Amino acid sequence: MAISATKPRERKLLDIATSQSGYFTAKQARKAGYSYRLQHYHKAQGHWDEVERGVFRYSDYPATEHEDLIRWALWSRNREDIPQAVISHETALSIHELGDVMPGKVHLTVSEGFRKTPPGGCILHKDFLMPEETENREGFTVTTPLRTLKDVAGGALSIDHLEKAMRDAISRGLITMQDIQKQTFSKPAKDKIRIVLEEIKKHPRL
């Protein structure tokens, strides 16, 4: 990556962008010392790519894992520039490497008051998440393995996929069967969980 950072504002913005896979917002650039005139200059010169309104990425920043999720997090930011979306459901399963589900769209959980309309490629779930139900990653937040399993159990995920994901979580020590049994589930999710737990008890080493 050949990004010059000889001035204080350049170093400050690069520090921000490095923590977000090369992405940064117009407000973050402004706080780093880049006026809107300078922002327009860097965009016009091809130094920055404007990936969507108010969100930039260094043009020569190398590709990184999960950079698309960081972009979604920045898309969900509020007026204070704070991301509102949490990576969840099947996408969180993929992040935690639980099961073998390959979601075609990114699943995000936001609060009931979230008003942005998602573009294609995203599924929004509106729910309340406790702080202990989320984990911070580099540039985005994701639901914990336990909360993730609870979410997908209440959705369209098949029992077979749920069982595989739950077995992975248990075998890796991310959750225990007791953790699952202590959770409160919706009726559809409760039925799935019961079947899966019975299967795991019958065949614990599958």
C-alpha angles and dihedrals in degrees: 000000000000101000115148115224105172098130127065093245091050092051092046094051092044090053090053094045093047090059089052102045092262096313127122137161129242089248092053090050090049091052090049090057105269114132118211088256090056091046090054090048094053091046092049091048091053094245091119130035116214100218092181137343109310095358122101138178129198105259095225098040110128121245114266136191115273093006089138090060091052088053090053090049091053091046089059095053119131128223089283088057092248116140112242102187126088121202106243150153116024092356090055089050087058092048091052091042092235116155123336103280115142106196116210092208135036114256117214131179118212135170122272090255095058109123108179116114110231120231120229119299096045136095116199122208117191113212143122118263124196116224090246089057093065137064128204118234129177104296099348145047126239134190116257119257091256095050090043092055090047091052097048092045088062093050138060097291111129122245090244093055091044091051092050092049093047093048090051092051093049095044091051093048094244092126139001129224087248090058090057094045091054093057126099112231138186115253096261092046093046091056092050093047092050092053093047094048091050090051092049091050091050094046107022096167100049 
